[in-house]
Amino acid sequence: MEREQLKKTLKSLHQELESQQAVDSELTELLVSLDEDIHHLINQSSEAPQKATTIEAAETLASRFAASHPRAEAILQEIVALLGRMGV
């Protein structure tokens, strides 16, 4: 259940950012990396350090989006919460 919700939330994040033209290349790269990490966690068991790093990356991105992309920030916060509920 949580995995499906996480996939839907990631899709929402992608849709939100595609509708925004002002996402710089550094943030785009960080988002791609986060997306890959989350998909890896969804599809396989991973070591705890990678899980902690993934959550930290999502929190960092959320704070960077807070002023310029509040909707993306809210979606990232939801992703952090979902990862937490999944025991990540």
FIPA-941512 format. One record per atom (N, C-alpha, C, CB): residue number from 0; residue in three letters; x, y, z; atom name. Coordinates in Angstrom, 1 decimal. Glycine has a CB too. Example, Ala and Ser with C-alpha at 12.3 -4.5 7.8 and 13.67 -1.06 7.14 Angstrom:
2
- 0:ALA:13.2:-5.7:7.8:N
- 0:ALA:12.3:-4.5:7.8:CA
- 0:ALA:13.2:-3.3:7.8:C
- 0:ALA:11.3:-4.5:9.0:CB
- 1:SER:12.8:-2.2:7.1:N
- 1:SER:13.7:-1.1:7.1:CA
- 1:SER:12.9:0.0:7.9:C
- 1:SER:14.1:-0.6:5.7:CB
! end
This chain:
88
- 0:MET:0.8:-1.2:0.0:N
- 0:MET:0.0:0.0:0.0:CA
- 0:MET:0.9:1.3:0.0:C
- 0:MET:-0.9:0.0:1.2:CB
- 1:GLU:1.8:1.3:0.9:N
- 1:GLU:2.7:2.5:1.0:CA
- 1:GLU:3.6:2.6:-0.2:C
- 1:GLU:3.6:2.4:2.3:CB
- 2:ARG:4.0:1.5:-0.8:N
- 2:ARG:4.8:1.5:-2.0:CA
- 2:ARG:4.1:2.1:-3.1:C
- 2:ARG:5.3:0.1:-2.3:CB
- 3:GLU:2.8:1.8:-3.3:N
- 3:GLU:2.0:2.3:-4.4:CA
- 3:GLU:1.8:3.8:-4.2:C
- 3:GLU:0.7:1.6:-4.5:CB
- 4:GLN:1.5:4.2:-3.0:N
- 4:GLN:1.3:5.6:-2.7:CA
- 4:GLN:2.6:6.4:-2.9:C
- 4:GLN:0.9:5.8:-1.2:CB
- 5:LEU:3.7:5.8:-2.6:N
- 5:LEU:5.0:6.5:-2.9:CA
- 5:LEU:5.2:6.7:-4.4:C
- 5:LEU:6.2:5.7:-2.2:CB
- 6:LYS:4.9:5.6:-5.1:N
- 6:LYS:5.0:5.7:-6.6:CA
- 6:LYS:4.1:6.8:-7.2:C
- 6:LYS:4.7:4.4:-7.3:CB
- 7:LYS:2.9:6.9:-6.7:N
- 7:LYS:2.0:8.0:-7.1:CA
- 7:LYS:2.5:9.3:-6.7:C
- 7:LYS:0.6:7.7:-6.5:CB
- 8:THR:3.0:9.4:-5.5:N
- 8:THR:3.5:10.7:-5.1:CA
- 8:THR:4.8:11.2:-5.9:C
- 8:THR:3.9:10.7:-3.6:CB
- 9:LEU:5.6:10.2:-6.2:N
- 9:LEU:6.8:10.6:-7.1:CA
- 9:LEU:6.3:11.0:-8.4:C
- 9:LEU:7.7:9.3:-7.2:CB
- 10:LYS:5.3:10.4:-9.0:N
- 10:LYS:4.7:10.8:-10.2:CA
- 10:LYS:4.1:12.2:-10.1:C
- 10:LYS:3.6:9.8:-10.7:CB
- 11:SER:3.5:12.5:-9.0:N
- 11:SER:2.9:13.9:-8.8:CA
- 11:SER:4.1:14.9:-8.8:C
- 11:SER:2.1:14.0:-7.5:CB
- 12:LEU:5.2:14.6:-8.1:N
- 12:LEU:6.3:15.5:-8.1:CA
- 12:LEU:6.9:15.7:-9.5:C
- 12:LEU:7.4:14.9:-7.2:CB
- 13:HIS:7.0:14.7:-10.3:N
- 13:HIS:7.5:14.9:-11.6:CA
- 13:HIS:6.5:15.8:-12.4:C
- 13:HIS:7.6:13.5:-12.3:CB
- 14:GLN:5.2:15.5:-12.3:N
- 14:GLN:4.2:16.4:-13.0:CA
- 14:GLN:4.3:17.8:-12.6:C
- 14:GLN:2.8:15.8:-12.8:CB
- 15:GLU:4.5:18.0:-11.3:N
- 15:GLU:4.6:19.4:-10.7:CA
- 15:GLU:5.8:20.1:-11.3:C
- 15:GLU:4.6:19.4:-9.2:CB
- 16:LEU:6.9:19.4:-11.3:N
- 16:LEU:8.1:20.1:-11.8:CA
- 16:LEU:8.2:20.2:-13.3:C
- 16:LEU:9.3:19.2:-11.3:CB
- 17:GLU:7.5:19.4:-14.0:N
- 17:GLU:7.4:19.5:-15.5:CA
- 17:GLU:6.6:20.8:-15.8:C
- 17:GLU:6.8:18.3:-16.1:CB
- 18:SER:5.6:21.1:-14.9:N
- 18:SER:4.8:22.3:-15.2:CA
- 18:SER:5.5:23.6:-14.8:C
- 18:SER:3.5:22.2:-14.4:CB
- 19:GLN:6.7:23.5:-14.1:N
- 19:GLN:7.5:24.6:-13.7:CA
- 19:GLN:8.7:24.8:-14.6:C
- 19:GLN:7.9:24.5:-12.2:CB
- 20:GLN:8.9:25.9:-15.1:N
- 20:GLN:10.0:26.1:-16.0:CA
- 20:GLN:11.3:26.5:-15.3:C
- 20:GLN:9.7:27.2:-17.0:CB
- 21:ALA:11.2:26.9:-14.0:N
- 21:ALA:12.4:27.5:-13.3:CA
- 21:ALA:13.1:26.6:-12.4:C
- 21:ALA:11.9:28.7:-12.5:CB
- 22:VAL:13.3:25.3:-12.8:N
- 22:VAL:14.0:24.4:-12.0:CA
- 22:VAL:15.4:24.3:-12.6:C
- 22:VAL:13.3:23.0:-11.9:CB
- 23:ASP:16.4:24.7:-11.8:N
- 23:ASP:17.8:24.7:-12.3:CA
- 23:ASP:18.4:23.3:-12.5:C
- 23:ASP:18.7:25.5:-11.5:CB
- 24:SER:19.4:23.2:-13.2:N
- 24:SER:20.0:21.9:-13.6:CA
- 24:SER:20.5:21.1:-12.4:C
- 24:SER:21.2:22.1:-14.6:CB
- 25:GLU:21.1:21.9:-11.4:N
- 25:GLU:21.6:21.2:-10.2:CA
- 25:GLU:20.4:20.5:-9.4:C
- 25:GLU:22.2:22.2:-9.2:CB
- 26:LEU:19.3:21.2:-9.3:N
- 26:LEU:18.1:20.6:-8.6:CA
- 26:LEU:17.6:19.4:-9.4:C
- 26:LEU:17.1:21.7:-8.3:CB
- 27:THR:17.6:19.6:-10.7:N
- 27:THR:17.1:18.5:-11.6:CA
- 27:THR:18.0:17.3:-11.4:C
- 27:THR:17.1:18.9:-13.1:CB
- 28:GLU:19.3:17.4:-11.3:N
- 28:GLU:20.2:16.3:-11.1:CA
- 28:GLU:19.9:15.6:-9.7:C
- 28:GLU:21.6:16.7:-11.2:CB
- 29:LEU:19.7:16.5:-8.7:N
- 29:LEU:19.5:15.9:-7.4:CA
- 29:LEU:18.1:15.2:-7.4:C
- 29:LEU:19.4:17.1:-6.4:CB
- 30:LEU:17.1:15.7:-8.0:N
- 30:LEU:15.8:15.0:-8.1:CA
- 30:LEU:15.9:13.7:-8.8:C
- 30:LEU:14.8:15.9:-8.8:CB
- 31:VAL:16.7:13.6:-9.9:N
- 31:VAL:16.9:12.4:-10.6:CA
- 31:VAL:17.6:11.4:-9.7:C
- 31:VAL:17.7:12.6:-11.9:CB
- 32:SER:18.6:11.8:-9.0:N
- 32:SER:19.3:10.9:-8.1:CA
- 32:SER:18.4:10.4:-7.0:C
- 32:SER:20.5:11.6:-7.5:CB
- 33:LEU:17.6:11.3:-6.4:N
- 33:LEU:16.6:10.9:-5.4:CA
- 33:LEU:15.6:9.9:-5.9:C
- 33:LEU:15.9:12.1:-4.8:CB
- 34:ASP:15.1:10.2:-7.1:N
- 34:ASP:14.1:9.3:-7.7:CA
- 34:ASP:14.7:7.9:-7.9:C
- 34:ASP:13.7:9.9:-9.1:CB
- 35:GLU:15.9:7.8:-8.4:N
- 35:GLU:16.6:6.5:-8.6:CA
- 35:GLU:16.8:5.8:-7.2:C
- 35:GLU:18.0:6.7:-9.3:CB
- 36:ASP:17.2:6.5:-6.2:N
- 36:ASP:17.4:5.9:-4.9:CA
- 36:ASP:16.1:5.4:-4.3:C
- 36:ASP:18.0:7.0:-3.9:CB
- 37:ILE:15.0:6.2:-4.5:N
- 37:ILE:13.7:5.7:-4.0:CA
- 37:ILE:13.2:4.5:-4.7:C
- 37:ILE:12.7:6.9:-4.1:CB
- 38:HIS:13.4:4.5:-6.1:N
- 38:HIS:13.0:3.3:-6.8:CA
- 38:HIS:13.8:2.1:-6.4:C
- 38:HIS:13.1:3.5:-8.3:CB
- 39:HIS:15.1:2.3:-6.1:N
- 39:HIS:15.9:1.2:-5.7:CA
- 39:HIS:15.4:0.7:-4.3:C
- 39:HIS:17.4:1.6:-5.5:CB
- 40:LEU:15.0:1.6:-3.4:N
- 40:LEU:14.5:1.1:-2.1:CA
- 40:LEU:13.2:0.4:-2.2:C
- 40:LEU:14.4:2.3:-1.2:CB
- 41:ILE:12.3:0.9:-3.2:N
- 41:ILE:11.0:0.2:-3.3:CA
- 41:ILE:11.2:-1.2:-3.9:C
- 41:ILE:10.2:1.1:-4.3:CB
- 42:ASN:12.1:-1.4:-4.8:N
- 42:ASN:12.3:-2.6:-5.5:CA
- 42:ASN:13.2:-3.7:-4.8:C
- 42:ASN:12.7:-2.4:-6.8:CB
- 43:GLN:14.0:-3.2:-3.8:N
- 43:GLN:14.9:-4.1:-3.2:CA
- 43:GLN:15.1:-3.8:-1.7:C
- 43:GLN:16.3:-4.1:-3.9:CB
- 44:SER:15.6:-4.7:-1.0:N
- 44:SER:16.0:-4.4:0.4:CA
- 44:SER:17.3:-3.7:0.3:C
- 44:SER:16.1:-5.7:1.3:CB
- 45:SER:17.5:-2.7:1.1:N
- 45:SER:18.8:-2.0:1.1:CA
- 45:SER:19.3:-1.8:2.5:C
- 45:SER:18.6:-0.6:0.5:CB
- 46:GLU:20.5:-1.4:2.6:N
- 46:GLU:21.2:-1.2:3.9:CA
- 46:GLU:20.6:0.1:4.5:C
- 46:GLU:22.7:-1.1:3.7:CB
- 47:ALA:20.6:0.2:5.8:N
- 47:ALA:20.1:1.3:6.5:CA
- 47:ALA:20.8:2.6:6.2:C
- 47:ALA:20.2:1.1:8.0:CB
- 48:PRO:22.1:2.7:6.0:N
- 48:PRO:22.7:3.9:5.6:CA
- 48:PRO:22.2:4.6:4.3:C
- 48:PRO:24.2:3.8:5.5:CB
- 49:GLN:21.9:3.7:3.3:N
- 49:GLN:21.3:4.3:2.1:CA
- 49:GLN:19.9:4.8:2.4:C
- 49:GLN:21.3:3.2:1.0:CB
- 50:LYS:19.2:4.1:3.2:N
- 50:LYS:17.8:4.6:3.5:CA
- 50:LYS:17.9:6.0:4.2:C
- 50:LYS:17.1:3.6:4.4:CB
- 51:ALA:18.8:6.1:5.1:N
- 51:ALA:18.9:7.4:5.9:CA
- 51:ALA:19.4:8.5:4.9:C
- 51:ALA:19.9:7.2:7.0:CB
- 52:THR:20.3:8.1:4.0:N
- 52:THR:20.7:9.1:3.0:CA
- 52:THR:19.6:9.6:2.1:C
- 52:THR:21.9:8.5:2.2:CB
- 53:THR:18.7:8.6:1.7:N
- 53:THR:17.6:9.0:0.8:CA
- 53:THR:16.7:9.9:1.5:C
- 53:THR:16.9:7.7:0.4:CB
- 54:ILE:16.4:9.6:2.8:N
- 54:ILE:15.5:10.5:3.5:CA
- 54:ILE:16.1:11.9:3.7:C
- 54:ILE:15.1:9.9:4.9:CB
- 55:GLU:17.4:11.9:4.0:N
- 55:GLU:18.1:13.2:4.1:CA
- 55:GLU:18.1:14.0:2.8:C
- 55:GLU:19.6:13.0:4.6:CB
- 56:ALA:18.3:13.3:1.7:N
- 56:ALA:18.3:14.0:0.4:CA
- 56:ALA:16.9:14.6:0.1:C
- 56:ALA:18.7:13.0:-0.7:CB
- 57:ALA:15.8:13.8:0.4:N
- 57:ALA:14.5:14.3:0.2:CA
- 57:ALA:14.2:15.5:1.1:C
- 57:ALA:13.4:13.2:0.5:CB
- 58:GLU:14.7:15.5:2.3:N
- 58:GLU:14.5:16.6:3.2:CA
- 58:GLU:15.2:17.9:2.7:C
- 58:GLU:14.9:16.3:4.7:CB
- 59:THR:16.5:17.7:2.3:N
- 59:THR:17.3:18.8:1.8:CA
- 59:THR:16.6:19.4:0.5:C
- 59:THR:18.7:18.3:1.4:CB
- 60:LEU:16.2:18.6:-0.4:N
- 60:LEU:15.5:19.1:-1.6:CA
- 60:LEU:14.2:19.8:-1.2:C
- 60:LEU:15.1:18.0:-2.5:CB
- 61:ALA:13.5:19.3:-0.2:N
- 61:ALA:12.2:20.0:0.2:CA
- 61:ALA:12.6:21.4:0.7:C
- 61:ALA:11.5:19.2:1.3:CB
- 62:SER:13.6:21.5:1.5:N
- 62:SER:14.0:22.8:2.0:CA
- 62:SER:14.4:23.8:0.9:C
- 62:SER:15.0:22.7:3.1:CB
- 63:ARG:15.1:23.2:-0.1:N
- 63:ARG:15.6:24.1:-1.2:CA
- 63:ARG:14.4:24.5:-2.1:C
- 63:ARG:16.6:23.3:-2.0:CB
- 64:PHE:13.4:23.8:-2.1:N
- 64:PHE:12.2:24.1:-2.9:CA
- 64:PHE:11.2:25.0:-2.2:C
- 64:PHE:11.5:22.9:-3.4:CB
- 65:ALA:11.4:25.2:-0.9:N
- 65:ALA:10.4:25.8:0.0:CA
- 65:ALA:9.9:27.2:-0.6:C
- 65:ALA:10.9:26.0:1.4:CB
- 66:ALA:10.9:28.0:-0.9:N
- 66:ALA:10.5:29.4:-1.3:CA
- 66:ALA:10.1:29.5:-2.8:C
- 66:ALA:11.7:30.3:-1.1:CB
- 67:SER:10.8:28.8:-3.7:N
- 67:SER:10.5:28.9:-5.1:CA
- 67:SER:9.4:28.0:-5.6:C
- 67:SER:11.7:28.7:-5.8:CB
- 68:HIS:9.3:26.8:-5.0:N
- 68:HIS:8.3:25.8:-5.5:CA
- 68:HIS:7.6:25.2:-4.3:C
- 68:HIS:9.0:24.7:-6.3:CB
- 69:PRO:6.7:25.9:-3.6:N
- 69:PRO:6.0:25.4:-2.4:CA
- 69:PRO:5.3:24.1:-2.6:C
- 69:PRO:5.1:26.4:-1.9:CB
- 70:ARG:4.7:23.9:-3.8:N
- 70:ARG:3.9:22.7:-4.1:CA
- 70:ARG:4.9:21.5:-4.1:C
- 70:ARG:3.1:22.8:-5.4:CB
- 71:ALA:6.0:21.7:-4.8:N
- 71:ALA:7.0:20.6:-4.9:CA
- 71:ALA:7.6:20.3:-3.5:C
- 71:ALA:8.2:21.0:-5.8:CB
- 72:GLU:7.7:21.3:-2.7:N
- 72:GLU:8.2:21.1:-1.3:CA
- 72:GLU:7.2:20.3:-0.5:C
- 72:GLU:8.4:22.5:-0.6:CB
- 73:ALA:5.9:20.6:-0.7:N
- 73:ALA:4.9:19.8:0.0:CA
- 73:ALA:4.9:18.3:-0.4:C
- 73:ALA:3.5:20.4:-0.2:CB
- 74:ILE:5.1:18.1:-1.7:N
- 74:ILE:5.1:16.7:-2.2:CA
- 74:ILE:6.4:16.0:-1.7:C
- 74:ILE:5.2:16.7:-3.8:CB
- 75:LEU:7.5:16.7:-1.6:N
- 75:LEU:8.7:16.1:-1.1:CA
- 75:LEU:8.5:15.7:0.4:C
- 75:LEU:9.9:17.0:-1.3:CB
- 76:GLN:7.9:16.6:1.1:N
- 76:GLN:7.6:16.3:2.6:CA
- 76:GLN:6.7:15.1:2.7:C
- 76:GLN:6.9:17.5:3.2:CB
- 77:GLU:5.8:14.9:1.8:N
- 77:GLU:4.9:13.7:1.8:CA
- 77:GLU:5.7:12.5:1.5:C
- 77:GLU:3.8:13.9:0.7:CB
- 78:ILE:6.7:12.6:0.6:N
- 78:ILE:7.6:11.5:0.3:CA
- 78:ILE:8.4:11.1:1.5:C
- 78:ILE:8.5:11.8:-0.9:CB
- 79:VAL:8.9:12.1:2.2:N
- 79:VAL:9.6:11.8:3.4:CA
- 79:VAL:8.8:11.0:4.4:C
- 79:VAL:10.2:13.1:4.1:CB
- 80:ALA:7.5:11.5:4.6:N
- 80:ALA:6.6:10.8:5.5:CA
- 80:ALA:6.3:9.4:5.1:C
- 80:ALA:5.3:11.6:5.6:CB
- 81:LEU:6.1:9.2:3.8:N
- 81:LEU:5.8:7.9:3.3:CA
- 81:LEU:7.0:6.9:3.5:C
- 81:LEU:5.5:7.9:1.8:CB
- 82:LEU:8.2:7.4:3.3:N
- 82:LEU:9.4:6.6:3.5:CA
- 82:LEU:9.5:6.3:5.0:C
- 82:LEU:10.7:7.4:3.1:CB
- 83:GLY:9.2:7.2:5.9:N
- 83:GLY:9.2:6.9:7.3:CA
- 83:GLY:8.2:5.9:7.7:C
- 83:GLY:8.9:8.2:8.1:CB
- 84:ARG:7.0:5.9:7.1:N
- 84:ARG:6.0:4.9:7.4:CA
- 84:ARG:6.3:3.6:6.9:C
- 84:ARG:4.6:5.4:6.9:CB
- 85:MET:7.2:3.6:5.8:N
- 85:MET:7.6:2.3:5.3:CA
- 85:MET:8.8:1.7:6.1:C
- 85:MET:8.0:2.5:3.8:CB
- 86:GLY:9.3:2.4:7.1:N
- 86:GLY:10.4:2.0:7.8:CA
- 86:GLY:11.7:2.2:7.2:C
- 86:GLY:10.2:0.5:8.1:CB
- 87:VAL:11.7:3.2:6.2:N
- 87:VAL:12.9:3.5:5.5:CA
- 87:VAL:13.7:4.5:6.3:C
- 87:VAL:12.6:4.1:4.2:CB
! end
